[in-house]
């Protein structure tokens, strides 16, 4: 979706005059169409992220008719890949190694992604405990990707990541999503999976790719079953049938 100057100003929480000034300075990426400036939503967010500018939640609104682009944990992991013995002696070098390893479209700026990962870590560690971290961009839709992916990286040796429990990190799930909705969908599925003893055990053992994929598919199945059960319960409740509330 291409935005006009007024929409860009609202998203960046600045005046239209400021937008024009940034354009004249050659700082803000803009396109001139029929004598008017237009902005690409994802590029605007990239620019705001790299310049540490807080944006309005409006930037996360998906255009009407946008594809859902929601995938399961197993599919996202299959697309992103599982890698072993990833190098790095500290947080920065580990993140750089991961970005170099990730399966990304050619048009994605890997250096930019690396810097955004670092910026996210500066806000607070993505280490979630038990030797696991979930590095991701602060604003999910900063990259030109068609589908959400998760890359699982097992480190050659654990590194201090400033995790909540103080334990060094050995496994990292890197999330890249085209939309906020897709990002939150995958993040919630991953959070559910990390509470599953069998899936968590496979991560701790650094199991083979096939076993990890099966574990992820089983988690997806459990989530689908839980969702179906909840929907059925809602349909059979007195309130759903039009009866009195309990």
N, C-alpha and C positions, 0 to 999 in steps of 0.2 A: 504494500500500500504506500502511495506517495502522499506526503503531507505538504500543506501549504505553510506560509510563514506564520500565520496566526496559530495554526495547530502546533507547529514546532515550538513556538513561544510558550504555549500552554504546557506542553510536555516538559520543557526545560525550566519552567517556572521563571521566565524572564520576559522582558518587554520585546515587542516586535522590533523596536529600534536597536536593541542589543543583538538580535538575530542578524539584522542587516549589517551591523558593525562587524560581527564575527565573519560574515560572508566576505566583506570587503577586505578583511585582514587575511583572507585565504585560509582561515582556520576551520570553519564549519563546512563539511561536505554538502554541496548543494548542486542541483541541476536546474538549468534555465530552460523552461518549456513555455513556448508562446509568450515570451517576455515576462514570465513569472517564475519565481524560484519554487522548486519542489525538493522534498527530502525523503529519502528512503528510511522507513521506520527502523530497520535493523542497523543501518549505518549511523543513524542519529544516536541510537543507544550505544553503539561502539564508541562514538566520539564522546558522549557524556561519561561513559565508564572510564575511558582513558584520561579524561580531564577532571575526574572526581566530582562531577556535577550530579547532584541529586535530581532525579527525574520524577515527574508525576506518574501515578499508577496508570494513567491513561495510555501510556506507551505499551502496556501489557495487554491492552484490549485487542482481541483478534478481529480482523475484518469479517463482516458477515459472509457466510458461505465458505470460510476458511476450513480446510480439511482438519479433522480431529487429530490426526497424527499421533494417536495414542497406541502404544505397543506394550506388550508384556515384558517382564524382567528377562525372561529367557531370550526373547527376540532381540531386545536391546543389547544384551550381553553377546549374543552371536554376532551382531553387527559391529560392536565395538572391539571385541576380541579379548582374549585372556593371555597374558604374557608373564613369563617367569624370569627370575634372576635379573630384574631391571636394576641398573646401576645408580649410584649416587651416594654421597657420604653425608649429606645434610638435606634439609627441606628443599632448598632452592635447586640443588643439582638433581634431586629426585624428581621434582616437578618438571624440570627441563627434559630429563630422560623420558618421562611419561609422555609429554607433549610430542617429542620426536617419534615415539612409538605408536601413538594413536592413529587409528584409521580415519583420516579426514579427507574431504574433497580437496582437490588441488588449489581451489581458490581461497581456502581458509589460510589466514595469516597465522602460522604457528608461533611466531615471535609475539604477536599480539595476544594470543591465547595464553602463552606462558606468563606474560606480564599481568594479564587479568587474573590468572590463578594466584600469582603472588599478591596482588592487591586484595583478593578475597581472604587470603591467609592473614594479611595484616590486620584485618577487621576482627579476627578471631580464628583459632585453629579449627580446621574441619576434621580433626581427629576425634572420633566418636567413642573411643575407648576400646580396650581389648586388642590393641594393635591394628586397628582399622581406621582409615580416614576416607572421606568422601569429598575430594577437591572438586569444585565446580565454580562456574563464573557467578559473580554476585548478581548480575542481571542475566538470566538464562538466554535471552534471544539476542546475543551479540555476534553470532556466527551465521554464515550462510550455509546451513545444513538442511537437508530435506527431511531427515527423520531423527528421532532421539536415539542416542547410543550410550552404552555404558562400557567403559574399558576397565578391566580388572588387571591390576599390575601387582605382582608379588616381587618384593625387593630382594636383591642379592643379600643385603644385610639390613636389619631394622635401623631406623633413624629416629631421632627425637623430633616430634612434630608438635610439641606443646599440647598434647591431647589432654582431655579432661581428667583422665585417670593417671597421667604421667607416664604411661607405658609407651615405649618406642613403637613406631608404626612399621608393619611389615606388609600390609595389604592395602591397596588404594583402589576405590571405585571412582573413576572420573566420568562425570555426567556432562553431556553436551546435548542440548535440546533446541528445537526451532521456535518453541513457544513456551510461555510461562505455564500454561496448562499441562503441556507434555512434561515439563520439568517437574512440577509438583506431583504428577501422576507417577513418574518413575521414582522420585525420591520417597514417596509414601510406600511404594512396593518394596524398595530396598530396605527401608526401615522395618517393614514387616518381616522381610526375609532374615534380617540380622537378629531377630528375636526367635527365629526358628532354630532349634538345637541342631537338627541335621544339617541344615544349610550352613550355619555358623561353624559346625564341626568340620565340614568340607573345606571351608576357608582356612581354618586354623591348621589343617593338615596339608594345605596347598595341594588339594586333590587334582587329578588330571582333568583336562578340559571337558571330556565327555561326562565325567561324574558331576562336575560343577554345572554343566548345562542341564543335566537331568534334575539336579537339585533345584535349579531355578525354575524349570518347567513344573516341578511338583509344587513349588510355592505359588506359581501362577494358578495352578489348578485349585489349590486350597483357597486362594482368594476368590476365585470365580464361584466355588461352591458356597463360600460364606456369603458372598453377595447374593447368590440365588436364594439361599435360605432366608436371608434378611428380607428379600423382596417377597417371598412367599408368605412369611410371617406378617408382613405389612398388609398384604392382600387379604389375609384371613382374619385380621384383627377386627373387633367390633367397630372401631372408628372407620376402617377402610370400607366396611359394609354399610356404613351409614347409621350404625347403632350408637348408643350413648357412649360417651367417653368414660373410661374406668375411673 
